[in-house]
């Protein structure tokens, strides 16, 4: 599967961005999907995940209440709406597709086998 992220950019603290992840070669509703982020010198960390059928979502504590993950089956795209951004949200954001078509949600990095190229999000304070 090919994943292409878009929507990153520079935003002031308190602002919003919406990231998109367009998939080809596999429908996004066939596998659990997730978003991770990484800053230089640190491990890639989990941000949010959605189950294969979209019925379950899970968020990292650091983004809970501010970020919302959704999917559009018709467009084969998942979205990450990010509100109330702060400087700690600055990172490269990666979309990922799980390796197994399970119905449960997937949050561990090792369980994702397809990754996008990443999109930079920079929040200025």
N, C-alpha and C positions, 0 to 999 in steps of 0.2 A: 504494500500500500504506500502511496505517496501522500505526504502531508505537507501542506504549505500554509504557514502562518502569515498573518498580516494584521495591521492595525496598531502596531507599536508606534512610539514616538516620544516627544518631549511634552510634559504636562506639568503645570504648577501643582504644588501640594494642595490637596482638597479637591482636585479635579478628577475627571473620569476618562477612561478609555475603554474601547471594546475591541478585544482581540478576536480574530476569526481563524479557524483552522479548516481548510478545505481538503477533503480526502478524495483520492482517486484510486481505483483498483480494488477498493473494498468499501462497502457502505458503512457509514459511521454507526448505524444501528445494529451492525452485526457483532461488534465487539465493544467492550468497555473503553471509554476514552478518558484521557486525563491531561492536566496541565502541570508543568513543573517550571521552576525558575532557577537560575544560577547566576551568581556573581563571581567575579574573578577570585580564585584562590579558595573557593568554597565548594562543597558538594552540591550537586543538583538536588533541589528540595521539592517535595510535593506541595502543590497549591490546591488543586481541586480535581475531582473525578466524578464521572457520571456513569451509571450502569448501562448495560447494553440496550435496554428498553427505555431508558430515561426515567425510570420510576424512582431511582435513588441517586442522591448526590451527597458528596462528602467534601468538606473543606478543611484546610489547615486552620488551626486556631488563629493564626496571625491574620487571616483574611476573612474569617467568618463574619457575616453580617455586612461585609463591604463588597465581596465578589460574588457573582452569580454565574453559574455554568448552565448553558442550555444547548440544545441541538435542534437543527432543522433537517429532518430526514429528506425532504424534497430537494434541498440544496446539498445534501451530504456534507454538512458543515456543522461544526460545534463552535460555540461562542463563549468568551469569558468577559463578562461585563465587570469592570473594575471601577468602583466608586470610592470617594474619600481617600484618594491615593496619598501616600506619604513617602518620604525619602527612602524608607526601608523597603519599599516595593520596587526600587530600581534594580533591574536585573534583565537578563535575556530570558524570555519566556518561550518554552517549548511545548508543543502539542505532542501527544503520544497516543498510540493505539495499543491495546493489550494483545498479548500473543494468543490468548485462548478466548473462545466465544462463550464465556461463562455468564450466567445471569447475575451473579453477585458483583458488587463494586470492587474495583481494583485500585489499590493505592501505592503499592510497593514498586519502586522503580524497576526492579528485576523482572517484574511481570509484564512490562511493556517492551515490545520488540520493534516498533516502528516509531520513528521520531521525525519531526519537522526540522527545518534548518534554524529555527529560532527567530524571534523578533525582539528588538531592544525596546525596553520601556525605561524611560528616565524621568524621575520626578524631582523637580527643583523645589527647594525649600525657600 
